[in-house]
Amino acid sequence: MVQLQVQEAKKLPLMIQVGDIDLTSSIVDFENQWMHMSSEDFKLADFNEDKEISAFHYIWISNDIIDIDLADVIATLPAYKIIYTGKPTSKAQVVLDKRRAFDFSDSSEASQVINRIHNDLYFSQFGFKARFDEDGFLIDKNLQAKVQRNGRFSTVITGDFGDQFVQVGVQRRYFGDIAANSSYIWMEYESQGDIEVRLDIDFYNNQNATGIVKTISIPQSNLRKLNEFTPFGISYSDYQLTYYLKGKGSFEFKNIHIRRSRHGLGMLLAGGEWTNVDGVNEMLSYFNPGVKKGPLVVSFAGSRLYTDKYELMSTYESMGVPHLLFTDARTQGGAFTIGTPEYEDAVTNRIKQALDELEIDGSQLIMVGYSLGSYPALFYTGKLAELGLQPAVVFAAKPIIQLGTFTADKNVGAAIQWNYDIRRLFTGRMDASDTQRLNNRLWETLEKADWSKTETYLFTMDRDEYDGVSLPILQEFFKKHNAKVIWEEEKGFHIEKISEMFKFIMDNLKRIVEEKQQDLIK
């Protein structure tokens, strides 16, 4: 076993610099501890057995040339953990790409590498929505136009604004809710007529007599794209988003998304993917190929009321299992990761791409979802079955089943009723006649799967107020279709017994993953 000298600060994340020259003495980094390994030590290191080095967060390969011997070790390490600044051989490049290594070849100095790690490879996720509600979106007092609030977060402004931009409203924001280095911003909206919008990001300094110290303008043509902006070089106390309209028609303000930038290295997570599917809806996904052959775990996040985040990535990574994560930020709680045909095809295609890369099929596919994520876990089981890729296992914990019933229930999230906004996203209105049609969406899709070939793990609460009344319908469906169901029920309401829920999922998931991996070895 290779013996290495590690700095004393054990509580700091461990970074390893691998190279023939020890650069750690020139590294000034108060957030991480650094250690050096020679190339030969790296080739001999056992990252599975040596607990001292297996706890690393990133490895920087600093050699000018990265050969296949180095790459052979890299191939055994977790994805998104390797940084390289030298030139790989063609065979080494294949390995680096498979391990999702980060190319920092434009950073020639150690200080530049450290800055990029801090600015782009930080460990947290940061993203939120600035809402167009009564409190957050302040309409200009002198505005001559019709203003209509739809639900809690949508605002429609209709009028004739002429050929010059007219200020219609602002959202006040505060110092600290955006990143000091740079952030992304993009907007969800709908428009009718020849109306056009412009967004100004105005930075204020309350100590400055002139008020605004910097303005960044974004035209409508860019608002559905990722716009990177930064408050570099200014001192500000707060900022606001100012909206202008010109032309004639109506404009619906839906959501404005702000997320810290990783400068091309991922959205929310390093390696996270952002796609504007159909010009309106974004798809957020994160694929990690793991360190073992399979199976593939496809996991859908539960409701995210206040921040945009992926969930359970560290758990899956610690298992070494390939995993594809989805999170949904289109409404306050999320929107069940379904929507337009284009959106659903994008989700299905992303799952297929991950299976193709791993060279496995539906027999090695596990779907996981709880609460809001339970619906897409079931829904895409049916979608994939229709394509001949029926998942082997599906977990549905605290399931929300009847989409129409759920989005019409006035008691769900009574204080904010975020379920109403989901319904409006799907139907464009609040009409009782849509309830059955929305309910049928899941059942029509589930009929496409052979449920006798998928193991279903069901975790429920006996007083689940979110959609508990629909549970008997799901159980009757499974019975009718000869489904293999492993069911556990706890006493309590929807938001209770969280630890018991995760124990049920993880205990069974770990066992299933080990069994599937053994099948692949055979």
JOQUICOR-V904262 format. One record per pair of residues at least 4 apart in sequence whose ideal C-beta (glycine too) atoms are under 6 Angstrom apart, sorted by sequence separation. I is the first residue (numbers start at 1). J is the second residue. D is the distance in whole Angstrom. If there is no record, write none. Layout:
BEGIN
i: {I | I}
j: {J | J}
d: {D | D}
END
This chain:
BEGIN
i: {37 | 46 | 50 | 66 | 77 | 88 | 115 | 116 | 117 | 139 | 150 | 173 | 179 | 191 | 218 | 262 | 266 | 268 | 277 | 312 | 313 | 331 | 339 | 345 | 360 | 369 | 370 | 375 | 376 | 380 | 402 | 413 | 423 | 434 | 440 | 464 | 492 | 497 | 502 | 503 | 505 | 37 | 61 | 88 | 96 | 107 | 131 | 132 | 161 | 178 | 208 | 222 | 231 | 265 | 266 | 267 | 304 | 316 | 330 | 355 | 369 | 384 | 385 | 413 | 478 | 492 | 17 | 107 | 149 | 245 | 266 | 276 | 277 | 328 | 338 | 400 | 17 | 27 | 47 | 204 | 267 | 316 | 328 | 369 | 412 | 427 | 478 | 490 | 74 | 88 | 139 | 148 | 204 | 205 | 275 | 369 | 104 | 107 | 218 | 328 | 24 | 147 | 202 | 203 | 301 | 367 | 381 | 490 | 157 | 203 | 326 | 460 | 24 | 104 | 145 | 146 | 273 | 407 | 202 | 216 | 299 | 381 | 406 | 22 | 145 | 272 | 367 | 200 | 201 | 310 | 407 | 407 | 488 | 15 | 82 | 84 | 200 | 269 | 310 | 377 | 66 | 137 | 378 | 13 | 14 | 15 | 16 | 17 | 18 | 20 | 82 | 83 | 85 | 133 | 199 | 297 | 377 | 12 | 66 | 75 | 79 | 80 | 85 | 133 | 214 | 12 | 16 | 65 | 71 | 74 | 79 | 83 | 132 | 198 | 213 | 308 | 64 | 65 | 66 | 67 | 131 | 374 | 58 | 59 | 60 | 61 | 62 | 63 | 68 | 132 | 197 | 213 | 9 | 18 | 68 | 71 | 196 | 286 | 297 | 367 | 58 | 74 | 143 | 374 | 375 | 7 | 43 | 66 | 296 | 297 | 298 | 299 | 300 | 301 | 365 | 374 | 140 | 305 | 362 | 365 | 366 | 367 | 368 | 370 | 371 | 408 | 456 | 458 | 462 | 140 | 201 | 203 | 292 | 305 | 362 | 370 | 465 | 466 | 6 | 140 | 291 | 362 | 363 | 455 | 456 | 457 | 458 | 459 | 460 | 461 | 462 | 465 | 43 | 139 | 205 | 290 | 303 | 304 | 324 | 451 | 452 | 463 | 464 | 4 | 42 | 138 | 203 | 205 | 206 | 290 | 303 | 404 | 461 | 137 | 138 | 204 | 205 | 290 | 451 | 165 | 203 | 228 | 289 | 461 | 137 | 204 | 404 | 136 | 288 | 348 | 403 | 404 | 187 | 203 | 322 | 287 | 300 | 402 | 202 | 334 | 403 | 2 | 286 | 336 | 337 | 16 | 186 | 202 | 336 | 14 | 18 | 130 | 269 | 285 | 2 | 14 | 184 | 185 | 200 | 459 | 2 | 15 | 16 | 17 | 18 | 19 | 284 | 13 | 19 | 184 | 199 | 17 | 459 | 182 | 198 | 182 | 197 | 1 | 195 | 196 | 196 | 457 | 195 | 224 | 194 | 298 | 194 | 195 | 197 | 193 | 194 | 193 | 195 | 192 | 192 | 281 | 296 | 390 | 191 | 394 | 406 | 119 | 175 | 190 | 278 | 281 | 296 | 386 | 393 | 394 | 395 | 396 | 397 | 175 | 283 | 379 | 382 | 385 | 390 | 391 | 174 | 189 | 278 | 294 | 382 | 385 | 189 | 277 | 285 | 402 | 173 | 188 | 277 | 294 | 379 | 382 | 400 | 401 | 188 | 287 | 382 | 400 | 172 | 302 | 381 | 402 | 187 | 277 | 295 | 296 | 297 | 298 | 299 | 300 | 302 | 303 | 401 | 170 | 171 | 294 | 302 | 186 | 295 | 297 | 302 | 170 | 301 | 185 | 300 | 401 | 169 | 168 | 183 | 184 | 300 | 167 | 168 | 183 | 184 | 300 | 183 | 165 | 166 | 182 | 165 | 179 | 164 | 27 | 26 | 161 | 29 | 161 | 333 | 332 | 23 | 335 | 160 | 331 | 335 | 331 | 158 | 156 | 157 | 331 | 156 | 398 | 155 | 154 | 397 | 397 | 395 | 393 | 132 | 129 | 130 | 129 | 127 | 126 | 127 | 120 | 120 | 125 | 120 | 121 | 364 | 100 | 128 | 127 | 125 | 80 | 80 | 321 | 79 | 79 | 78 | 295 | 292 | 294 | 293 | 153 | 151 | 151 | 151}
j: {41 | 50 | 54 | 70 | 81 | 92 | 119 | 120 | 121 | 143 | 154 | 177 | 183 | 195 | 222 | 266 | 270 | 272 | 281 | 316 | 317 | 335 | 343 | 349 | 364 | 373 | 374 | 379 | 380 | 384 | 406 | 417 | 427 | 438 | 444 | 468 | 496 | 501 | 506 | 507 | 509 | 42 | 66 | 93 | 101 | 112 | 136 | 137 | 166 | 183 | 213 | 227 | 236 | 270 | 271 | 272 | 309 | 321 | 335 | 360 | 374 | 389 | 390 | 418 | 483 | 497 | 23 | 113 | 155 | 251 | 272 | 282 | 283 | 334 | 344 | 406 | 24 | 34 | 54 | 211 | 274 | 323 | 335 | 376 | 419 | 434 | 485 | 497 | 82 | 96 | 147 | 156 | 212 | 213 | 283 | 377 | 113 | 116 | 227 | 337 | 34 | 157 | 212 | 213 | 311 | 377 | 391 | 500 | 168 | 214 | 337 | 471 | 36 | 116 | 157 | 158 | 285 | 419 | 215 | 229 | 312 | 394 | 419 | 36 | 159 | 286 | 381 | 215 | 216 | 325 | 422 | 423 | 504 | 32 | 99 | 101 | 217 | 286 | 327 | 394 | 84 | 155 | 396 | 32 | 33 | 34 | 35 | 36 | 37 | 39 | 101 | 102 | 104 | 152 | 218 | 316 | 396 | 32 | 86 | 95 | 99 | 100 | 105 | 153 | 234 | 33 | 37 | 86 | 92 | 95 | 100 | 104 | 153 | 219 | 234 | 329 | 86 | 87 | 88 | 89 | 153 | 396 | 81 | 82 | 83 | 84 | 85 | 86 | 91 | 155 | 220 | 236 | 33 | 42 | 92 | 95 | 220 | 310 | 321 | 391 | 83 | 99 | 168 | 399 | 400 | 33 | 69 | 92 | 322 | 323 | 324 | 325 | 326 | 327 | 391 | 400 | 167 | 332 | 389 | 392 | 393 | 394 | 395 | 397 | 398 | 435 | 483 | 485 | 489 | 168 | 229 | 231 | 320 | 333 | 390 | 398 | 493 | 494 | 35 | 169 | 320 | 391 | 392 | 484 | 485 | 486 | 487 | 488 | 489 | 490 | 491 | 494 | 73 | 169 | 235 | 320 | 333 | 334 | 354 | 481 | 482 | 493 | 494 | 35 | 73 | 169 | 234 | 236 | 237 | 321 | 334 | 435 | 492 | 169 | 170 | 236 | 237 | 322 | 483 | 198 | 236 | 261 | 322 | 494 | 171 | 238 | 438 | 171 | 323 | 383 | 438 | 439 | 223 | 239 | 358 | 324 | 337 | 439 | 240 | 372 | 441 | 41 | 325 | 375 | 376 | 56 | 226 | 242 | 376 | 55 | 59 | 171 | 310 | 326 | 44 | 56 | 226 | 227 | 242 | 501 | 45 | 58 | 59 | 60 | 61 | 62 | 327 | 57 | 63 | 228 | 243 | 62 | 504 | 228 | 244 | 230 | 245 | 50 | 245 | 246 | 247 | 508 | 247 | 276 | 247 | 351 | 248 | 249 | 251 | 248 | 249 | 249 | 251 | 249 | 250 | 339 | 354 | 449 | 251 | 454 | 467 | 181 | 237 | 252 | 340 | 343 | 358 | 448 | 455 | 456 | 457 | 458 | 459 | 238 | 346 | 442 | 445 | 448 | 453 | 454 | 238 | 253 | 342 | 358 | 446 | 449 | 254 | 342 | 350 | 467 | 239 | 254 | 343 | 360 | 445 | 448 | 466 | 467 | 255 | 354 | 449 | 467 | 240 | 370 | 449 | 470 | 256 | 346 | 364 | 365 | 366 | 367 | 368 | 369 | 371 | 372 | 470 | 240 | 241 | 364 | 372 | 257 | 366 | 368 | 373 | 242 | 373 | 258 | 373 | 474 | 243 | 243 | 258 | 259 | 376 | 244 | 245 | 260 | 261 | 377 | 261 | 244 | 245 | 261 | 246 | 260 | 246 | 110 | 110 | 245 | 114 | 246 | 418 | 418 | 110 | 422 | 248 | 421 | 425 | 422 | 250 | 250 | 251 | 425 | 252 | 494 | 253 | 254 | 501 | 505 | 505 | 512 | 253 | 255 | 256 | 257 | 259 | 260 | 268 | 262 | 263 | 268 | 265 | 270 | 516 | 271 | 307 | 308 | 309 | 270 | 271 | 513 | 288 | 289 | 291 | 516 | 517 | 520 | 520 | 421 | 420 | 421 | 424}
d: {5 | 5 | 6 | 5 | 6 | 4 | 6 | 5 | 5 | 6 | 4 | 6 | 5 | 5 | 5 | 5 | 4 | 5 | 5 | 6 | 6 | 5 | 4 | 6 | 4 | 3 | 6 | 6 | 6 | 6 | 6 | 6 | 6 | 6 | 5 | 3 | 4 | 6 | 6 | 6 | 6 | 5 | 6 | 4 | 4 | 4 | 5 | 4 | 5 | 5 | 6 | 6 | 6 | 5 | 5 | 4 | 6 | 6 | 5 | 6 | 4 | 4 | 4 | 5 | 4 | 5 | 5 | 5 | 6 | 6 | 4 | 6 | 5 | 4 | 6 | 5 | 6 | 5 | 5 | 6 | 4 | 4 | 5 | 6 | 5 | 5 | 5 | 4 | 6 | 6 | 6 | 4 | 6 | 5 | 5 | 3 | 6 | 6 | 5 | 5 | 5 | 6 | 5 | 5 | 5 | 4 | 5 | 5 | 6 | 4 | 5 | 6 | 5 | 6 | 5 | 4 | 5 | 5 | 5 | 5 | 6 | 5 | 6 | 4 | 3 | 5 | 5 | 5 | 4 | 5 | 5 | 3 | 5 | 5 | 6 | 6 | 5 | 5 | 5 | 6 | 6 | 6 | 6 | 5 | 6 | 5 | 6 | 5 | 5 | 6 | 4 | 5 | 5 | 5 | 5 | 6 | 6 | 5 | 5 | 5 | 5 | 5 | 5 | 5 | 5 | 4 | 6 | 6 | 4 | 6 | 4 | 5 | 6 | 6 | 5 | 4 | 5 | 6 | 4 | 6 | 5 | 4 | 6 | 5 | 5 | 4 | 6 | 5 | 5 | 4 | 5 | 6 | 5 | 5 | 5 | 4 | 5 | 5 | 6 | 5 | 6 | 6 | 6 | 4 | 5 | 4 | 6 | 5 | 5 | 4 | 5 | 5 | 5 | 4 | 4 | 6 | 5 | 6 | 4 | 6 | 4 | 4 | 5 | 4 | 5 | 5 | 5 | 6 | 6 | 6 | 6 | 6 | 5 | 6 | 5 | 6 | 6 | 4 | 5 | 6 | 4 | 6 | 5 | 5 | 5 | 5 | 4 | 5 | 5 | 6 | 5 | 6 | 6 | 5 | 6 | 5 | 4 | 6 | 5 | 4 | 4 | 5 | 5 | 6 | 6 | 6 | 6 | 5 | 5 | 5 | 5 | 4 | 5 | 5 | 5 | 6 | 6 | 4 | 4 | 6 | 4 | 5 | 5 | 6 | 6 | 5 | 3 | 6 | 5 | 5 | 4 | 4 | 4 | 5 | 6 | 5 | 6 | 5 | 5 | 5 | 6 | 5 | 4 | 5 | 4 | 5 | 6 | 6 | 6 | 5 | 6 | 5 | 6 | 5 | 6 | 5 | 5 | 5 | 4 | 5 | 5 | 5 | 5 | 5 | 5 | 4 | 5 | 4 | 5 | 6 | 6 | 6 | 5 | 5 | 4 | 4 | 6 | 6 | 6 | 5 | 5 | 6 | 4 | 6 | 4 | 6 | 6 | 4 | 6 | 5 | 6 | 2 | 5 | 5 | 5 | 6 | 6 | 6 | 5 | 6 | 5 | 5 | 6 | 4 | 6 | 5 | 6 | 4 | 5 | 5 | 5 | 6 | 4 | 5 | 5 | 6 | 4 | 5 | 6 | 6 | 5 | 6 | 4 | 6 | 5 | 4 | 6 | 5 | 5 | 6 | 5 | 4 | 5 | 5 | 5 | 5 | 6 | 6 | 4 | 5 | 5 | 4 | 5 | 5 | 6 | 4 | 5 | 5 | 4 | 6 | 5 | 5 | 4 | 4 | 4 | 4 | 4 | 5 | 4 | 4 | 5 | 5 | 6 | 6 | 5 | 5 | 5 | 5 | 3 | 5 | 5 | 5 | 6 | 5 | 5 | 5 | 5 | 5 | 5 | 6 | 6 | 4 | 6 | 4 | 5 | 4 | 6 | 5 | 5 | 5 | 5 | 5 | 4 | 4 | 5 | 5 | 4 | 5 | 5 | 5 | 4 | 6 | 5 | 6 | 5 | 6 | 5 | 5 | 5 | 6 | 5 | 6 | 4 | 5 | 5 | 6 | 4 | 4 | 6 | 4 | 5 | 5 | 5 | 5 | 6 | 6 | 6 | 4 | 5 | 5 | 5 | 5 | 5 | 5 | 6 | 4 | 6 | 5 | 5 | 6 | 5 | 5 | 5}
END
